[in-house]
Amino acid sequence: MKNTTLTNLISKQIPLNDERVFDVKLQGSRFWIKQAEASSSTIWHYLSSIIAKISDNPLFTPTVTIDGNTALTGEIQRINQLKNEGASVPQIIASGENWFATADHGITLQKLFKRSELSDKQLQHILEQAAIALANLHNLGAWHGRPALKDILWDGEKVTLIDFEENPISYLTPVQCMSRDIFLFMHSVVRFYEADNPVISAVWNRYCENAAGEICQSAINLAKSMPWLFWLSKLSQPIAGNDVRQTYKVLYFFRKAV
């Protein structure tokens, strides 16, 4: 199959799809297309900016990019570079002025947790593979930006990291970018477990076994440097949503980490 054939198909489908991300099928293969889209700041972005200033902690600085074309171009460049370096990222098969296409790499880990046929052991294995993929990315001196479970795919054999739009390097050092990565990854993991569930420790340990010790310790130090957020999230749990409850659980875990 030539890329020109795929490109022609996508060009015809784009005007028919309002979704930013959609799929097409060609010659028995499935491809995912991501289009440029202007982002908008939400109240959470403004609150994050305020917290970053009050706490003098750049890790809270929002990294949303308003210019959709700029964000998409930057994402293409990052993915191509990481692919050349051997990271677990998709290969960009075709691209146009405001879009790019990749092959199908499975289902998001977030959706996997809603599949009752998967055992706890299977889910733990997949999470540990995701932790290893993130550690390997960091070992390349690179980072993701927001490695939540909805940004990680599983095809039955391996994980693939996707969605590299967010890039906090303008505000953070490389070590801080990586520490933020693992913090956000664990924040996503604890949504499906209690704070003291051994699966959380197993996933964390798998990451630390494969990543530089500096990053693990930096993530622990990050969590322990925010006691006010720990207590605020703890006291807010009865009336809070998932994000706040996850924040409490991940801070609880890191505060107890050795």
Secondary structure as GFF3:
##gff-version 3
##sequence-region A 1 258
A	DSSP	alpha_helix	3	13	.	.	.	ID=ss1
A	DSSP	three_ten_helix	14	16	.	.	.	ID=ss2
A	DSSP	beta_strand	21	26	.	.	.	ID=ss3
A	DSSP	beta_strand	29	35	.	.	.	ID=ss4
A	DSSP	alpha_helix	43	55	.	.	.	ID=ss5
A	DSSP	three_ten_helix	58	60	.	.	.	ID=ss6
A	DSSP	alpha_helix	68	84	.	.	.	ID=ss7
A	DSSP	beta_strand	92	95	.	.	.	ID=ss8
A	DSSP	beta_strand	99	103	.	.	.	ID=ss9
A	DSSP	beta_strand	107	108	.	.	.	ID=ss10
A	DSSP	alpha_helix	109	112	.	.	.	ID=ss11
A	DSSP	alpha_helix	120	139	.	.	.	ID=ss12
A	DSSP	three_ten_helix	149	151	.	.	.	ID=ss13
A	DSSP	beta_strand	152	154	.	.	.	ID=ss14
A	DSSP	beta_strand	159	161	.	.	.	ID=ss15
A	DSSP	three_ten_helix	168	170	.	.	.	ID=ss16
A	DSSP	alpha_helix	174	189	.	.	.	ID=ss17
A	DSSP	three_ten_helix	190	192	.	.	.	ID=ss18
A	DSSP	alpha_helix	198	210	.	.	.	ID=ss19
A	DSSP	alpha_helix	213	224	.	.	.	ID=ss20
A	DSSP	alpha_helix	227	236	.	.	.	ID=ss21
A	DSSP	three_ten_helix	237	239	.	.	.	ID=ss22
A	DSSP	alpha_helix	242	256	.	.	.	ID=ss23
###
